[in-house]
Amino acid sequence: MIQISGVLFQQNDNWQLGSIEKTIIQQMQNAPVFYSYYSENELLFELKVRKNIIQSAKEMNKSQAKFTTFVNARCNPRYWQLTKAGGFLLRPDVPPADAILDIYRNSSLYGFECATAIPIIYYHAILNSIGSNLFNSLFLNLYLYSWHTDTDVAIITFYSNYFLPGDVMYVNNPDFDRKTPQFRGINAVLLNDGRLFGHGFNIRTSQEMIQILNKKRKTDSHQSAYITKLVTRPSFKYLFRVANWLRNGRAYKMQRPIVHHSKNSISYAHYLYYSM
């Protein structure tokens, strides 16, 4: 169910929503939990970003970016500096928006693992939601490595039985073969048709994702891969406020420390464990 300023939501007939936004609204309405917003604009902003997360995931699915480990990561040196840890550090002479767009435009020059893919999708979706000028003001010092993001992305993660299109789910493979650590699990975007996109695994059903991971287990394993109840998403409300704060001027922001861990394909909850 949806509430706006404490009142049950009734859709505005003047809203021009596409099929993806309508699907998200319907699933929110049918869920046995409340999705609360201060204003219609806050809800509309979340719908826009969720739609763009889905679109960015679909575009990455069509790209030629390689699924690989940190050791074998690669990027376009015109826009990024490749660090020893396998991260991509924005060159100081490059606008952040241009660098993110290059990952999609010149995808064959890039290789990264599936955790890193999610922040790339988030940044691309946010860029398409707020425009390049505001994006460049918000994200001046981009560094792409695993789940590390700018504080203004404000990623949140929690356990739930309910997922919405645009959420990131985690398919865990507890008995993965240590020779192929990139198959530890899959960070996958839930699409509007119920399928999942995971970098390196294409768009598939959840059962197909599980079947792929089950082929990458230890030879003596009897434990199947499985979909966890972990939900990961940007804080859409925080992003909405940040975008408006910046238009009115904003003080310097603190950044999270970079946590280099070398563990491929981990969930955001696992990443937070290393940052403690």
C-alpha positions in Angstrom: 0.0 0.0 0.0 1.1 3.6 -0.6 0.7 6.6 1.6 1.4 10.2 0.8 1.5 12.5 3.8 -0.3 9.9 5.8 -3.2 9.5 3.4 -3.8 6.5 1.2 -2.6 7.0 -2.3 -5.0 7.7 -5.2 -3.3 8.0 -8.5 -3.4 11.3 -10.2 -5.1 11.0 -13.7 -2.8 13.7 -15.0 0.3 11.5 -14.4 1.8 10.2 -17.7 3.2 6.8 -16.5 4.7 4.2 -18.8 4.1 0.4 -18.4 7.1 0.0 -16.1 6.0 2.7 -13.6 2.4 1.3 -13.7 3.8 -2.2 -12.8 5.8 -0.8 -9.9 2.7 1.2 -8.6 0.5 -1.9 -8.9 3.0 -4.0 -6.9 3.3 -1.3 -4.3 -0.4 -1.2 -4.0 -0.7 -5.0 -3.7 2.0 -5.4 -1.1 1.1 -5.9 2.6 3.5 -3.2 3.7 3.3 0.6 3.5 5.4 2.7 1.2 5.2 6.2 2.6 6.1 9.5 0.9 6.0 13.1 1.9 4.7 14.2 -1.5 3.7 13.0 -4.9 6.9 14.4 -6.4 8.9 12.1 -4.0 7.0 9.1 -5.2 7.3 10.1 -8.9 11.1 10.5 -8.4 11.4 6.9 -7.1 9.3 5.6 -10.0 11.6 7.4 -12.4 14.8 6.1 -10.9 13.5 2.6 -10.5 12.5 2.6 -14.2 15.9 3.8 -15.2 17.6 1.2 -13.0 15.7 -1.4 -15.0 16.6 0.3 -18.3 20.2 0.6 -17.4 20.3 -3.1 -16.4 18.8 -4.0 -19.8 21.3 -1.9 -21.6 24.2 -3.5 -19.7 22.7 -6.9 -20.7 23.1 -5.8 -24.4 26.6 -4.5 -23.8 30.0 -6.1 -24.5 31.4 -5.5 -21.1 33.1 -8.6 -19.8 32.2 -10.5 -16.6 35.6 -11.0 -14.8 37.4 -10.8 -11.5 39.1 -7.9 -9.9 42.5 -9.3 -11.0 41.4 -9.1 -14.7 39.4 -5.9 -14.5 39.8 -3.4 -17.3 38.6 0.0 -18.3 39.0 2.7 -20.9 42.1 4.7 -19.8 40.8 7.9 -21.5 38.2 8.1 -18.7 39.4 5.9 -15.8 42.6 4.9 -14.1 42.8 1.2 -13.3 44.0 0.7 -9.7 46.0 -2.2 -8.4 42.9 -3.5 -6.6 41.0 -3.7 -9.9 39.0 -0.5 -9.3 38.2 2.3 -11.7 39.3 5.8 -10.5 37.8 8.7 -12.4 40.5 10.8 -14.2 40.7 14.3 -12.8 40.1 15.9 -16.3 37.0 13.9 -17.0 33.4 14.9 -16.2 31.7 12.0 -14.1 28.7 11.8 -16.5 31.0 11.3 -19.5 32.9 8.5 -17.8 29.7 6.6 -16.8 28.3 6.9 -20.3 31.5 5.6 -21.8 31.1 2.3 -20.0 27.9 1.8 -22.0 29.1 3.4 -25.3 32.5 1.7 -25.4 31.6 -1.4 -23.4 34.0 -3.7 -25.1 36.9 -1.9 -23.3 35.5 -2.8 -19.9 35.6 -5.9 -17.7 34.3 -6.0 -14.1 32.6 -8.4 -11.7 28.9 -8.5 -10.7 29.1 -6.4 -7.5 30.8 -3.5 -9.3 28.2 -3.8 -12.0 25.4 -2.7 -9.7 26.9 0.8 -8.7 27.6 1.3 -12.4 23.9 0.6 -13.1 22.9 2.9 -10.2 25.1 5.8 -11.4 23.8 5.4 -15.0 20.2 5.3 -13.8 20.7 8.4 -11.6 22.4 10.2 -14.4 19.4 9.5 -16.7 17.1 10.7 -13.9 18.7 14.0 -12.9 20.7 15.1 -16.0 24.4 15.5 -16.5 24.8 19.0 -14.9 23.4 17.9 -11.5 25.1 14.5 -11.8 28.5 16.1 -12.3 28.0 18.4 -9.3 27.0 15.5 -7.1 29.6 12.8 -8.0 32.9 14.6 -8.5 35.3 11.8 -7.4 33.9 8.6 -8.7 35.6 5.3 -7.8 34.1 2.0 -9.0 35.2 -0.9 -6.9 32.8 -3.6 -5.7 29.9 -1.9 -3.7 31.8 1.3 -2.9 29.7 4.3 -3.9 29.4 8.0 -3.2 27.5 8.7 0.0 24.8 10.4 -2.0 23.8 7.1 -3.6 22.9 6.2 0.0 22.5 2.4 -0.6 20.4 0.6 1.9 20.0 -3.1 2.5 17.6 -5.2 4.6 15.8 -8.5 4.7 12.2 -8.8 3.3 9.8 -11.1 1.6 8.8 -8.3 -0.8 10.7 -7.1 -3.8 9.9 -4.3 -6.2 11.1 -3.9 -9.8 14.4 -2.1 -9.7 15.5 -3.8 -6.4 18.7 -5.8 -6.3 18.4 -9.4 -5.1 21.2 -11.7 -4.2 21.5 -15.3 -5.3 23.8 -17.1 -2.9 26.0 -20.1 -3.8 27.4 -21.2 -0.5 29.4 -24.2 -1.9 31.0 -22.3 -4.8 34.1 -23.8 -6.3 37.1 -21.8 -4.8 38.8 -21.9 -8.2 36.0 -19.7 -9.7 35.2 -17.2 -6.9 33.2 -15.1 -9.3 30.4 -17.7 -8.9 30.1 -17.1 -5.2 26.7 -15.5 -6.0 24.9 -13.1 -8.3 23.8 -9.6 -7.6 20.8 -9.3 -9.8 18.4 -6.5 -10.7 14.7 -7.5 -10.6 13.1 -6.4 -13.8 9.5 -5.4 -14.5 8.6 -8.8 -15.9 9.8 -10.7 -12.9 13.1 -11.9 -14.5 16.5 -11.0 -13.2 19.6 -9.4 -14.7 23.0 -10.2 -13.3 26.2 -9.1 -15.0 27.8 -12.1 -16.7 24.5 -14.1 -16.5 22.3 -12.1 -18.8 18.5 -11.8 -18.2 17.1 -15.0 -16.8 14.5 -16.4 -14.4 15.5 -16.9 -10.8 15.4 -20.6 -11.3 17.8 -20.3 -14.3 20.2 -18.3 -12.2 20.1 -21.0 -9.6 20.8 -23.7 -12.2 23.8 -21.8 -13.5 25.3 -21.4 -10.0 24.7 -25.1 -9.2 27.0 -26.0 -12.0 29.7 -24.0 -10.4 29.8 -25.7 -7.0 32.4 -27.9 -5.4 32.4 -31.4 -6.7 31.2 -32.8 -3.3 28.6 -30.2 -2.7 24.9 -31.1 -2.0 23.7 -27.6 -1.1 21.9 -25.8 -3.9 22.3 -22.1 -4.6 19.3 -20.1 -3.5 17.6 -16.7 -3.6 18.2 -14.8 -0.3 15.7 -12.4 1.2 18.2 -9.6 1.0 16.9 -6.4 -0.7 19.3 -3.7 -1.8 18.4 -0.4 -3.3 19.4 3.3 -3.2 17.6 5.5 -0.8 15.3 7.2 -3.3 14.0 9.6 -0.7 17.5 10.7 0.2 18.5 11.1 -3.4 15.4 13.2 -4.0 16.3 15.5 -1.2 19.9 15.7 -2.2 19.0 16.7 -5.7 16.9 19.6 -4.3 19.5 20.6 -1.7 22.2 20.9 -4.4 20.0 23.2 -6.5 19.9 25.6 -3.4 23.6 25.2 -2.5 25.1 22.5 -0.3 28.0 22.2 2.1 31.0 19.8 1.6 30.0 16.1 2.1 32.0 13.4 3.8 32.8 10.2 1.9 33.0 6.6 3.0 36.4 5.0 3.2 37.3 2.6 0.4 37.3 -1.0 1.5 39.5 -3.2 -0.8 38.6 -6.8 -0.1 39.3 -8.8 -3.3 36.2 -11.0 -2.8 34.3 -11.2 -6.1 30.5 -11.2 -6.4 29.6 -10.5 -2.8 26.4 -9.0 -1.6 26.1 -5.5 -0.2 25.6 -6.9 3.3 28.8 -8.9 2.9 30.6 -5.7 1.8 29.4 -3.8 4.9 30.9 -6.6 7.0 34.3 -5.8 5.6 33.9 -2.1 6.2 33.3 -2.6 9.9 
